[in-house]
């Protein structure tokens, strides 16, 4: 009797897990660790599903950038305190908007019709590039999922 009850709850747990939002939405959860005011923090975000190669780039003064390269050529990135250019920096500079304050969002299409977007706030630059139209919503959902904990 107890074993049968356990099996039912276990099956229910598996069913709930399998139908969770991250499975349905096509996103997987990731985080970007950093230190602010001598406290460890995390920038938490959801990454579009699909096989992605994760790479890091680090520099002085806690500069860090995480990249996710997808098989279709698209890239998602999170950066903080960087002194180098993001993959979209040359596009943003081309817009002629250099002295804005506060949170900024830049987006567009490249000459091959692929989408790009970068959001800048505090010391962060978060964005994507080389995204086909069929996957644009997933990448925008990933940007909209960002939270600091």
C-alpha positions in Angstrom: 0.0 0.0 0.0 2.7 2.5 0.9 4.8 1.5 -2.1 1.7 2.0 -4.4 1.2 5.5 -2.9 4.9 6.3 -3.3 4.7 5.3 -7.0 1.8 7.6 -7.6 3.5 10.6 -6.0 6.7 9.8 -7.9 4.8 9.6 -11.2 3.1 12.9 -10.4 6.4 14.5 -9.6 8.0 13.3 -12.9 4.9 14.5 -14.8 5.2 18.0 -13.2 8.9 18.1 -13.8 8.5 17.1 -17.5 5.9 19.8 -18.1 7.7 22.6 -16.3 7.9 26.0 -17.9 11.5 25.7 -19.0 10.7 22.5 -20.9 7.7 24.0 -22.6 9.3 27.4 -23.3 12.4 26.0 -24.9 14.7 27.7 -22.5 17.3 26.3 -20.0 18.5 28.1 -16.9 22.1 29.6 -16.5 23.8 32.0 -14.3 26.6 34.6 -14.4 28.5 34.9 -11.0 30.0 38.2 -9.9 30.9 40.2 -6.8 29.3 43.5 -5.9 30.0 45.4 -2.7 32.0 42.5 -1.5 29.0 40.1 -1.8 28.7 37.2 -4.2 25.8 37.7 -6.6 24.3 35.9 -9.6 22.7 37.2 -12.8 20.2 34.4 -13.6 18.8 34.0 -17.1 17.3 31.4 -19.4 19.2 30.3 -22.4 17.4 29.2 -25.6 17.4 25.4 -25.8 19.7 23.7 -28.3 23.3 22.5 -28.3 25.5 25.4 -27.3 29.2 25.6 -26.7 29.9 27.7 -23.6 33.1 29.9 -23.6 34.5 32.5 -21.1 36.6 35.5 -21.5 38.1 37.2 -18.4 40.2 40.3 -17.8 41.3 42.8 -15.2 39.0 44.3 -12.5 36.6 41.3 -12.6 35.9 41.8 -16.3 34.1 38.7 -17.5 32.1 37.6 -20.5 30.2 34.3 -21.1 29.4 33.2 -24.6 27.0 30.5 -25.9 27.6 29.5 -29.5 24.7 27.6 -31.1 25.0 25.2 -34.0 23.0 27.5 -36.3 25.6 30.3 -35.9 23.7 32.4 -33.3 25.4 33.7 -30.2 24.1 34.7 -26.8 26.4 36.6 -24.4 26.5 38.1 -20.9 29.3 40.5 -20.0 30.3 42.7 -17.1 33.1 45.3 -16.6 34.6 44.5 -20.0 37.2 46.7 -21.7 36.9 44.8 -25.1 34.1 45.0 -27.6 31.0 42.8 -27.5 30.0 41.1 -30.8 27.5 44.0 -31.4 29.7 46.9 -30.3 30.6 47.9 -33.9 26.8 47.9 -34.8 26.0 50.1 -31.8 28.8 52.5 -32.5 27.4 52.8 -36.0 24.1 54.1 -34.6 25.9 57.2 -33.3 24.4 56.9 -29.8 27.3 57.2 -27.4 26.4 59.4 -24.5 23.2 57.9 -23.2 22.7 57.3 -19.5 20.8 54.5 -17.7 19.6 51.3 -19.3 19.9 51.2 -23.1 18.7 48.8 -25.7 20.1 48.5 -29.2 18.8 46.1 -31.9 18.6 45.6 -35.6 19.3 43.3 -38.6 22.7 42.7 -40.2 23.4 42.7 -43.9 22.5 39.0 -44.1 19.1 39.5 -42.5 20.1 38.1 -39.1 18.9 39.7 -35.9 21.1 41.2 -33.1 20.3 42.9 -29.9 22.2 44.3 -26.8 20.9 45.6 -23.5 23.3 47.7 -21.4 22.6 48.4 -17.7 24.8 49.1 -14.7 28.1 47.4 -15.7 26.4 44.7 -17.8 26.0 44.1 -21.6 23.7 41.3 -22.5 22.8 40.3 -26.0 22.7 38.1 -29.0 23.8 38.1 -32.6 23.4 36.2 -35.8 19.8 35.0 -35.0 17.5 33.7 -37.6 13.9 34.9 -37.6 12.5 31.5 -36.5 14.5 31.7 -33.2 14.1 35.4 -32.5 11.4 34.9 -30.0 13.4 32.4 -28.0 16.4 34.8 -27.8 14.2 37.8 -26.8 12.6 35.5 -24.1 16.1 34.8 -22.9 16.9 38.5 -22.6 13.6 39.2 -20.8 14.4 36.5 -18.3 17.4 38.2 -16.7 17.3 38.7 -12.9 19.9 39.6 -10.3 20.0 37.6 -7.1 
